[in-house]
Amino acid sequence: MKTDLFKKKAAFWQTIISLDSKEGLVPILDSMEHGVIVVDSKGWVVYVNPSFEKITGLKPLHRLGKNLLKIAPGGPISRVLATGKSIYNEKYQMYDSSVELITYNDPIIINGKIIGVISVIQDANEIEILLKKLEGSKKTIKTLSNKFAHVAKAKYGFGDIVGSSPKFMKCIQMANQIAKTESTVLILGESGTGKELFAHAIHQASYRNDKPFVRVNCAAIPSNLLESEFFGYEKGAFTGANQQKMGMFELANEGTIFLDEIGDMSFNLQAKLLRILEEGDMYRVGGINPINIDVRVIAATNRNLFKLVKQGKFREDLYYRISVLNIEIPVLKERKDDILLLAEVFLKKANRKLGKKISGFSKDAKEILEFYHWPGNIRELRNAIERSVAMADDDILTAQDLYFIRPENKKEIDFKSLVPLKVVEREMIKCALDKFGISVEGKKKAADALGISLRSLYNKIKEYRL
């Protein structure tokens, strides 16, 4: 029997040698973690590798020298020999083993002739375990994808910051210098002044510009979720924590994290942020092992943090730790020279967005833009330009297109400086209409109060789109 087996194996490997030497091929098959069984063209088993025994529990002698066409005529190997076609991903249980297998079977063809079959086997139970792990990995990837919605390279650089007024240029110059350091930065300014734009630019000009830039709006995340969002959590840390989750600080590791509206951060969370800044490590919620973090913090707020410290609502030690370097961005009404410059930029963007071709602003429109106080700052200006472009019928924006712009009250018109008469006239008519109403009787009273005829008042209402 042994002599017959030796002859079969010798004949088989003699044929294979034209493809690869037996000495080179067998060690490769021997080292595979999957089971391998090889038969010749007559169905005789000429080789099984060591993993075959580990997976099936069968000794090599239970297969070597056996003819599978006889003992397993309906098996995948016999069918491949009969058809010459590969069979993949087939569940199969050997007649003398209790292990369910997944098999991959290919004919060995040389010079157009089938000289045997090679079959690779895996434990089906292990495959199912791997599939479950894969499903878990998919969920983890989905979670990370949601997280990485917050992660990106900085979108803007200093070249995207528009402004030439002296006070604003000083801010840009300071931010450029700060970008080259590793210090924590605190950006101060009212809502809509461009604090996030500065944060992007600082990161872009820093040595970390090829690393993540993570933005977190502390005011937008519910206080009960802030800690887990910031630091992540371990599996089982609380009800519903079915898997480990990375926090924003881990996602920002080696890069920059921008903490917008830091004045709204809870007192408890402030202590943990201070630890990161001081010690360079953090703990996930439910975790016991510290995680080293290398991240630069840029914080921003429109609130008076020093006042919050005095009120006991913001930690004094954290305040001094994050305010190593400060940038205070001026409000738009302090940047009068920049208003028309910004308006032109927003006009071009609105044209592209809305498919318009508006070329510019009329003189009276420019006067309204320049003398309005802009309580919403740059954000309000941008929205006002887009709104006027959307509603405009002509190829130039006029005062009529900006009819919705008005001070909150007449006291906000600065009469100590020169103000265009049309601006004053427009506001006085609005005040009169607010006082007397827009009924016919109200308009008569408004005209009398303004010292003009009712017809003139109607013309002015039409002109100013009131």
C-alpha positions as CSV (number, residue, x, y, z in Angstrom):
1,M,0.0,0.0,0.0
2,K,2.8,2.4,1.0
3,T,4.6,1.6,-2.2
4,D,1.5,2.4,-4.3
5,L,1.0,5.7,-2.4
6,F,4.7,6.6,-3.0
7,K,4.4,5.9,-6.7
8,K,1.2,8.1,-7.0
9,K,2.8,10.9,-5.0
10,A,6.0,10.7,-7.1
11,A,4.1,10.8,-10.3
12,F,2.0,13.7,-9.2
13,W,4.9,15.9,-8.0
14,Q,6.9,15.0,-11.1
15,T,4.1,16.6,-13.1
16,I,3.8,19.6,-10.8
17,I,7.6,20.2,-11.0
18,S,7.1,21.9,-14.4
19,L,5.1,24.6,-12.6
20,D,7.0,24.8,-9.3
21,S,9.5,22.5,-7.6
22,K,8.0,20.2,-4.9
23,E,10.7,21.4,-2.6
24,G,9.5,25.0,-3.0
25,L,5.8,24.3,-3.0
26,V,5.3,22.0,-0.1
27,P,6.8,24.3,2.6
28,I,4.4,27.0,1.4
29,L,1.4,24.6,1.7
30,D,2.7,23.3,5.1
31,S,2.8,26.8,6.5
32,M,-0.8,27.7,5.6
33,E,-3.2,28.2,8.4
34,H,-6.0,26.8,6.3
35,G,-6.3,23.1,5.7
36,V,-5.1,21.9,2.3
37,I,-5.8,18.6,0.6
38,V,-4.5,17.6,-2.9
39,V,-5.6,14.7,-5.1
40,D,-4.3,13.5,-8.4
41,S,-6.4,13.0,-11.6
42,K,-7.7,9.6,-10.4
43,G,-8.9,10.9,-7.1
44,W,-6.0,9.6,-5.0
45,V,-5.1,11.9,-2.0
46,V,-1.4,12.6,-2.4
47,Y,-1.0,15.5,0.1
48,V,-2.6,17.0,3.2
49,N,-0.9,19.8,5.2
50,P,-0.6,20.0,9.0
51,S,-3.5,22.4,9.4
52,F,-5.8,19.8,7.9
53,E,-5.5,17.8,11.1
54,K,-6.0,20.9,13.3
55,I,-9.2,21.7,11.6
56,T,-10.8,18.3,11.0
57,G,-9.3,16.3,13.9
58,L,-8.2,13.7,11.3
59,K,-4.7,12.3,11.1
60,P,-3.0,12.6,7.7
61,L,-3.0,8.8,7.4
62,H,-6.8,8.9,7.4
63,R,-6.6,10.6,4.0
64,L,-3.3,9.9,2.3
65,G,-3.6,7.1,-0.2
66,K,-7.4,7.2,-0.1
67,N,-9.5,7.6,-3.2
68,L,-12.1,10.3,-2.8
69,L,-13.9,9.3,-5.9
70,K,-14.8,6.1,-4.1
71,I,-15.2,7.2,-0.5
72,A,-16.8,10.6,-1.2
73,P,-18.2,10.5,-4.8
74,G,-20.6,13.4,-4.2
75,G,-18.0,15.6,-2.5
76,P,-16.7,18.9,-4.0
77,I,-13.3,17.4,-4.9
78,S,-14.9,14.6,-6.9
79,R,-17.2,17.0,-8.6
80,V,-14.4,19.2,-9.6
81,L,-12.5,16.2,-11.1
82,A,-15.7,15.3,-13.0
83,T,-16.5,18.8,-14.4
84,G,-13.2,20.6,-14.4
85,K,-14.9,23.6,-12.8
86,S,-14.0,25.3,-9.5
87,I,-16.3,25.2,-6.5
88,Y,-16.1,28.0,-4.0
89,N,-17.6,28.7,-0.6
90,E,-19.4,25.4,-0.3
91,K,-20.4,24.1,3.1
92,Y,-19.3,20.4,3.5
93,Q,-19.0,17.8,6.2
94,M,-16.6,14.9,5.7
95,Y,-18.1,11.4,6.2
96,D,-15.6,10.7,9.1
97,S,-15.5,14.1,10.8
98,S,-18.1,16.1,12.8
99,V,-16.6,19.5,11.8
100,E,-18.6,21.5,9.3
101,L,-16.3,23.0,6.7
102,I,-16.2,25.8,4.1
103,T,-14.3,24.5,1.1
104,Y,-12.6,26.2,-1.9
105,N,-11.8,23.7,-4.7
106,D,-9.8,24.4,-7.9
107,P,-8.7,22.0,-10.7
108,I,-4.9,21.8,-11.3
109,I,-4.6,22.2,-15.1
110,I,-1.3,21.9,-17.0
111,N,-1.2,22.1,-20.8
112,G,-5.0,21.9,-20.9
113,K,-5.1,18.7,-18.9
114,I,-6.5,18.2,-15.4
115,I,-3.8,16.5,-13.4
116,G,-5.5,16.9,-10.0
117,V,-7.5,19.1,-7.6
118,I,-6.4,21.3,-4.7
119,S,-8.9,21.9,-1.9
120,V,-8.6,24.6,0.8
121,I,-10.8,24.1,3.9
122,Q,-11.8,26.3,6.8
123,D,-13.9,25.7,9.9
124,A,-17.4,27.0,9.2
125,N,-17.8,28.1,12.8
126,E,-14.7,30.2,12.7
127,I,-16.1,31.9,9.5
128,E,-19.3,32.7,11.3
129,I,-17.3,34.2,14.3
130,L,-15.3,36.3,11.8
131,L,-18.5,37.5,10.1
132,K,-19.8,38.6,13.5
133,K,-16.6,40.4,14.2
134,L,-16.8,42.0,10.8
135,E,-20.3,43.2,11.5
136,G,-19.0,44.7,14.7
137,S,-16.2,46.3,12.8
138,K,-18.7,47.8,10.4
139,K,-20.6,49.4,13.3
140,T,-17.3,50.7,14.6
141,I,-16.5,52.1,11.2
142,K,-19.9,53.8,11.0
143,T,-19.4,55.3,14.4
144,L,-16.0,56.6,13.3
145,S,-17.5,57.9,10.1
146,N,-19.9,59.9,12.1
147,K,-17.1,61.2,14.3
148,F,-14.9,62.1,11.4
149,A,-17.7,64.3,10.1
150,H,-16.2,66.7,12.6
151,V,-12.6,66.0,11.5
152,A,-11.0,67.6,8.5
153,K,-8.1,69.6,7.4
154,A,-8.5,73.3,8.0
155,K,-10.7,74.7,5.3
156,Y,-9.3,78.3,5.4
157,G,-6.0,80.0,5.6
158,F,-5.0,83.6,6.3
159,G,-5.5,84.3,2.6
160,D,-9.2,83.7,3.0
161,I,-9.5,86.4,5.7
162,V,-10.8,89.6,4.2
163,G,-10.1,93.0,5.8
164,S,-7.7,95.9,5.8
165,S,-8.7,98.1,8.7
166,P,-5.8,98.8,11.1
167,K,-7.4,97.1,14.1
168,F,-8.3,94.0,12.1
169,M,-4.9,93.8,10.4
170,K,-3.3,93.8,13.9
171,C,-5.4,90.7,14.7
172,I,-4.2,88.9,11.6
173,Q,-0.6,89.8,12.3
174,M,-0.9,88.5,15.9
175,A,-2.6,85.3,14.7
176,N,0.2,84.6,12.2
177,Q,2.8,84.9,14.9
178,I,0.7,82.7,17.3
179,A,0.3,80.0,14.6
180,K,4.1,79.2,14.8
181,T,3.9,78.4,18.5
182,E,2.4,75.5,20.4
183,S,0.6,77.5,23.0
184,T,-3.1,77.4,23.8
185,V,-5.1,80.2,22.1
186,L,-8.2,82.0,23.3
187,I,-10.1,83.9,20.5
188,L,-12.6,86.5,21.8
189,G,-15.3,88.3,19.9
190,E,-19.0,88.7,19.4
191,S,-21.0,86.2,17.5
192,G,-20.4,86.4,13.7
193,T,-17.0,88.2,13.9
194,G,-15.1,85.3,12.3
195,K,-13.6,83.4,15.3
196,E,-13.8,80.0,13.6
197,L,-12.2,81.4,10.5
198,F,-9.2,82.5,12.6
199,A,-9.0,79.1,14.3
200,H,-8.8,77.4,10.8
201,A,-6.2,79.8,9.7
202,I,-4.0,79.3,12.8
203,H,-4.1,75.6,12.4
204,Q,-3.4,75.8,8.6
205,A,-0.3,78.0,9.3
206,S,0.9,75.8,12.2
207,Y,3.3,72.8,12.2
208,R,0.3,70.6,12.7
209,N,-1.4,71.5,9.4
210,D,-1.2,68.0,8.0
211,K,-2.9,66.6,11.1
212,P,-6.6,66.6,12.1
213,F,-8.6,69.8,12.8
214,V,-11.6,69.0,15.0
215,R,-14.3,71.5,15.8
216,V,-16.5,71.2,18.8
217,N,-19.3,73.6,19.6
218,C,-19.6,73.3,23.4
219,A,-23.0,75.1,23.3
220,A,-24.5,72.7,20.8
221,I,-23.9,69.5,22.6
222,P,-26.3,68.6,25.6
223,S,-24.5,68.9,28.9
224,N,-25.2,65.3,29.8
225,L,-23.4,64.2,26.6
226,L,-20.4,66.5,26.6
227,E,-18.1,64.3,28.6
228,S,-18.6,61.2,26.4
229,E,-18.4,63.3,23.2
230,F,-15.1,64.9,24.4
231,F,-13.4,61.8,25.9
232,G,-15.3,58.8,24.5
233,Y,-16.3,55.8,26.6
234,E,-15.4,52.2,27.2
235,K,-17.8,49.3,26.4
236,G,-20.2,48.8,29.3
237,A,-19.5,52.2,30.8
238,F,-23.2,52.9,31.0
239,T,-26.5,51.6,29.6
240,G,-26.3,51.6,25.8
241,A,-22.5,51.7,25.7
242,N,-22.3,48.5,23.6
243,Q,-18.9,49.2,22.2
244,Q,-15.9,51.4,22.8
245,K,-16.1,54.9,21.4
246,M,-13.4,57.4,20.7
247,G,-13.9,61.0,21.8
248,M,-13.1,64.3,20.1
249,F,-9.7,64.6,21.8
250,E,-8.6,61.2,20.6
251,L,-9.7,62.1,17.1
252,A,-7.7,65.3,17.3
253,N,-4.6,63.6,18.6
254,E,-1.4,65.3,17.1
255,G,-3.6,68.0,15.6
256,T,-5.8,70.8,16.8
257,I,-9.1,70.9,18.6
258,F,-11.2,74.0,18.4
259,L,-13.5,74.5,21.4
260,D,-16.1,77.0,20.2
261,E,-18.2,78.7,22.9
262,I,-16.0,77.3,25.7
263,G,-17.8,79.6,28.1
264,D,-20.8,77.2,28.0
265,M,-18.7,74.2,29.2
266,S,-19.8,72.7,32.5
267,F,-17.8,73.2,35.6
268,N,-17.1,69.5,35.9
269,L,-15.8,69.2,32.4
270,Q,-13.6,72.2,32.8
271,A,-11.6,70.3,35.4
272,K,-11.0,67.4,33.0
273,L,-10.0,69.8,30.2
274,L,-7.5,71.4,32.6
275,R,-6.0,68.0,33.3
276,I,-5.4,67.4,29.6
277,L,-3.8,70.8,29.2
278,E,-1.6,70.2,32.3
279,E,-0.8,66.5,32.2
280,G,-1.3,65.6,28.5
281,D,-3.6,62.6,29.3
282,M,-7.2,61.7,29.7
283,Y,-9.6,58.9,30.6
284,R,-12.5,57.6,28.6
285,V,-15.8,57.5,30.5
286,G,-15.7,54.2,32.4
287,G,-11.9,53.8,31.7
288,I,-9.2,53.1,34.2
289,N,-6.1,53.5,32.0
290,P,-4.9,57.0,31.0
291,I,-4.6,57.8,27.3
292,N,-1.8,60.1,26.2
293,I,-2.9,63.0,24.1
294,D,-0.9,65.5,22.1
295,V,-3.3,68.1,20.9
296,R,-3.2,71.9,20.6
297,V,-6.3,73.7,22.0
298,I,-7.8,76.8,20.4
299,A,-10.8,78.0,22.3
300,A,-13.3,80.7,21.4
301,T,-16.1,82.5,23.2
302,N,-18.4,85.5,22.8
303,R,-18.8,85.7,26.6
304,N,-16.8,87.6,29.2
305,L,-14.8,84.7,30.8
306,F,-13.3,86.9,33.5
307,K,-16.7,87.9,34.6
308,L,-17.8,84.3,34.7
309,V,-14.7,83.5,36.8
310,K,-15.8,86.2,39.3
311,Q,-19.3,84.7,39.3
312,G,-17.9,81.2,40.0
313,K,-19.1,79.8,36.7
314,F,-15.7,79.3,35.1
315,R,-12.6,77.9,36.7
316,E,-10.0,80.5,37.4
317,D,-7.1,78.1,36.8
318,L,-8.5,77.0,33.4
319,Y,-9.1,80.6,32.5
320,Y,-5.4,81.5,32.9
321,R,-4.4,78.2,31.3
322,I,-6.3,78.8,28.0
323,S,-5.7,82.6,27.8
324,V,-1.9,82.2,27.3
325,L,-2.4,84.0,24.0
326,N,-5.4,86.1,23.3
327,I,-6.9,87.5,20.1
328,E,-9.8,89.8,20.3
329,I,-11.6,90.3,17.0
330,P,-13.3,93.6,16.5
331,V,-17.0,93.9,15.7
332,L,-17.9,94.9,12.2
333,K,-19.1,98.4,13.2
334,E,-15.5,99.1,14.2
335,R,-14.3,98.0,10.8
336,K,-16.2,100.5,8.6
337,D,-13.5,100.4,5.9
338,D,-14.0,96.7,5.5
339,I,-17.7,96.6,5.0
340,L,-17.8,97.3,1.3
341,L,-14.8,95.0,0.8
342,L,-16.6,92.2,2.5
343,A,-19.9,93.0,0.7
344,E,-18.1,92.6,-2.7
345,V,-16.7,89.2,-1.7
346,F,-20.2,88.0,-0.5
347,L,-21.8,89.4,-3.7
348,K,-19.5,87.2,-5.8
349,K,-20.3,84.1,-3.7
350,A,-24.0,84.8,-3.8
351,N,-23.9,85.2,-7.6
352,R,-22.2,81.8,-8.0
353,K,-24.6,80.2,-5.5
354,L,-27.8,81.7,-7.0
355,G,-26.8,81.8,-10.7
356,K,-27.1,85.7,-10.8
357,K,-24.8,88.2,-12.6
358,I,-25.2,91.3,-10.3
359,S,-22.2,93.5,-11.0
360,G,-22.1,95.7,-7.8
361,F,-23.9,98.2,-5.6
362,S,-25.5,101.6,-6.2
363,K,-24.3,104.6,-4.3
364,D,-27.3,104.6,-2.0
365,A,-26.9,100.9,-1.4
366,K,-23.3,101.4,-0.4
367,E,-24.4,104.2,2.0
368,I,-26.9,101.9,3.7
369,L,-24.3,99.2,4.1
370,E,-21.7,101.5,5.5
371,F,-24.0,103.3,8.0
372,Y,-25.8,100.3,9.4
373,H,-24.6,99.1,12.8
374,W,-24.5,95.3,11.9
375,P,-25.3,93.8,15.3
376,G,-24.9,90.3,13.7
377,N,-21.5,91.3,12.3
378,I,-20.0,89.5,9.3
379,R,-22.6,86.7,9.4
380,E,-25.5,89.2,9.2
381,L,-23.7,91.1,6.3
382,R,-23.2,87.9,4.4
383,N,-26.9,86.8,4.8
384,A,-28.1,90.3,3.9
385,I,-26.2,90.3,0.6
386,E,-27.4,86.8,-0.3
387,R,-31.0,87.8,0.5
388,S,-30.8,91.0,-1.6
389,V,-29.2,89.1,-4.5
390,A,-31.9,86.4,-4.4
391,M,-34.7,89.1,-4.6
392,A,-33.0,91.6,-7.0
393,D,-34.4,92.1,-10.5
394,D,-31.7,94.4,-11.9
395,D,-28.0,93.9,-12.5
396,I,-27.0,96.2,-9.6
397,L,-28.1,96.2,-6.0
398,T,-29.9,99.4,-4.9
399,A,-31.2,100.7,-1.6
400,Q,-34.6,99.2,-2.5
401,D,-33.0,95.7,-2.6
402,L,-31.8,96.4,1.0
403,Y,-35.2,97.4,2.3
404,F,-35.0,95.0,5.2
405,I,-31.9,96.6,6.7
406,R,-32.8,99.0,9.5
407,P,-31.5,100.0,13.0
408,E,-33.4,98.6,16.0
409,N,-34.3,102.2,17.0
410,K,-33.6,105.7,15.8
411,K,-31.1,106.4,18.5
412,E,-28.7,104.0,16.8
413,I,-28.2,106.5,14.0
414,D,-25.1,108.4,14.9
415,F,-26.0,112.1,14.3
416,K,-22.6,113.2,15.5
417,S,-21.2,112.1,12.2
418,L,-22.4,112.9,8.7
419,V,-25.2,110.5,7.6
420,P,-26.6,110.4,4.1
421,L,-30.0,112.1,4.0
422,K,-31.6,109.1,2.3
423,V,-30.6,106.9,5.2
424,V,-32.1,109.4,7.7
425,E,-35.3,109.9,5.6
426,R,-35.8,106.2,5.2
427,E,-35.5,105.6,9.0
428,M,-37.8,108.6,9.9
429,I,-40.5,107.2,7.6
430,K,-40.2,103.8,9.2
431,C,-40.4,105.3,12.7
432,A,-43.5,107.3,11.7
433,L,-45.2,104.2,10.2
434,D,-44.3,102.2,13.3
435,K,-45.8,104.8,15.5
436,F,-49.0,105.6,13.6
437,G,-49.6,102.3,11.7
438,I,-50.0,101.4,8.1
439,S,-53.7,102.0,7.7
440,V,-54.9,104.9,5.5
441,E,-55.6,106.9,8.7
442,G,-52.2,106.0,10.1
443,K,-50.4,107.0,6.9
444,K,-52.2,110.4,7.0
445,K,-51.0,111.0,10.5
446,A,-47.4,109.9,9.6
447,A,-47.4,112.3,6.6
448,D,-48.5,115.1,8.8
449,A,-45.9,114.3,11.4
450,L,-43.2,114.2,8.7
451,G,-44.4,117.4,7.1
452,I,-45.0,115.9,3.7
453,S,-48.1,115.2,1.6
454,L,-49.8,111.8,1.7
455,R,-48.9,111.3,-2.0
456,S,-45.2,112.0,-1.2
457,L,-45.3,109.5,1.6
458,Y,-46.7,106.8,-0.7
459,N,-44.0,107.5,-3.2
460,K,-41.3,107.2,-0.5
461,I,-42.9,104.0,0.8
462,K,-42.7,102.6,-2.8
463,E,-39.1,103.9,-3.3
464,Y,-37.8,102.4,0.0
465,R,-40.0,99.3,-0.3
466,L,-41.4,99.9,3.2
